[in-house]
Amino acid sequence: MSNSQMFNAGETKGHAQAKTDEWVESAKNTANTARDKTANAAQSTKESAQQQQEQASGFIQQTGEQMINMAQGAVDSVKNTLGVGDNTTKK
């Protein structure tokens, strides 16, 4: 093999190695981008779930308070009907 053939073979190998390195770096960048997007999506989903849970808790609490008030109103109404309510016992 002549010197020029050996030079061309070495040059070709160098270009191939450089191209391989570019592809590896590109693959790493793509993987990192995908990882970051997945992490962001997971965080967003977590935050959304927490917000929905808080809204549901608030709704349940509000509904419970309304039911307590309605029950108290019913008790007061029955007491007034039977004559044992606050309005009839005051002098």
FENCOR-V248183 format. One record per residue. N is the residue number from 0. PHI is phi in radians with two decimals (none if undefined). BURIAL is b if it has 24 or more other C-alpha atoms within 12 Angstrom, else e. D_FIRST is the distance of its C-alpha to the first C-alpha in whole Angstrom. Layout:
<<N | PHI | BURIAL | D_FIRST> <N | PHI | BURIAL | D_FIRST>>
This chain:
<<0 | none | e | 0> <1 | -1.42 | e | 4> <2 | -1.06 | e | 7> <3 | -1.19 | e | 8> <4 | -1.19 | e | 6> <5 | -1.16 | e | 7> <6 | -1.11 | e | 10> <7 | -1.09 | e | 11> <8 | -1.14 | e | 10> <9 | -1.15 | e | 12> <10 | -1.13 | e | 15> <11 | -1.10 | e | 15> <12 | -1.10 | e | 16> <13 | -1.11 | e | 18> <14 | -1.12 | e | 20> <15 | -1.11 | e | 20> <16 | -1.14 | e | 22> <17 | -1.10 | e | 24> <18 | -1.14 | e | 25> <19 | -1.08 | e | 26> <20 | -1.09 | e | 28> <21 | -1.08 | e | 30> <22 | -1.13 | e | 31> <23 | -1.09 | e | 32> <24 | -1.11 | e | 34> <25 | -1.10 | e | 36> <26 | -1.11 | e | 37> <27 | -1.10 | e | 38> <28 | -1.10 | e | 40> <29 | -1.10 | e | 41> <30 | -1.12 | e | 42> <31 | -1.13 | e | 44> <32 | -1.10 | e | 46> <33 | -1.10 | e | 47> <34 | -1.08 | e | 48> <35 | -1.12 | e | 50> <36 | -1.12 | e | 52> <37 | -1.14 | e | 53> <38 | -1.11 | e | 54> <39 | -1.12 | e | 56> <40 | -1.14 | e | 57> <41 | -1.13 | e | 59> <42 | -1.10 | e | 61> <43 | -1.09 | e | 62> <44 | -1.11 | e | 63> <45 | -1.08 | e | 65> <46 | -1.10 | e | 67> <47 | -1.13 | e | 68> <48 | -1.13 | e | 69> <49 | -1.11 | e | 71> <50 | -1.10 | e | 73> <51 | -1.14 | e | 74> <52 | -1.14 | e | 75> <53 | -1.11 | e | 77> <54 | -1.12 | e | 78> <55 | -1.14 | e | 79> <56 | -1.09 | e | 81> <57 | -1.08 | e | 83> <58 | -1.12 | e | 84> <59 | -1.13 | e | 85> <60 | -1.10 | e | 87> <61 | -1.10 | e | 89> <62 | -1.12 | e | 90> <63 | -1.08 | e | 91> <64 | -1.12 | e | 93> <65 | -1.11 | e | 95> <66 | -1.17 | e | 96> <67 | -1.08 | e | 97> <68 | -1.10 | e | 99> <69 | -1.14 | e | 100> <70 | -1.12 | e | 102> <71 | -1.10 | e | 103> <72 | -1.08 | e | 105> <73 | -1.15 | e | 106> <74 | -1.09 | e | 108> <75 | -1.06 | e | 109> <76 | -1.12 | e | 111> <77 | -1.13 | e | 112> <78 | -1.05 | e | 114> <79 | -1.12 | e | 115> <80 | -1.13 | e | 116> <81 | -1.48 | e | 118> <82 | 1.49 | e | 120> <83 | -1.99 | e | 118> <84 | -1.32 | e | 115> <85 | -1.06 | e | 116> <86 | -1.18 | e | 118> <87 | -1.61 | e | 120> <88 | -1.60 | e | 121> <89 | -1.38 | e | 121> <90 | -1.96 | e | 125>>
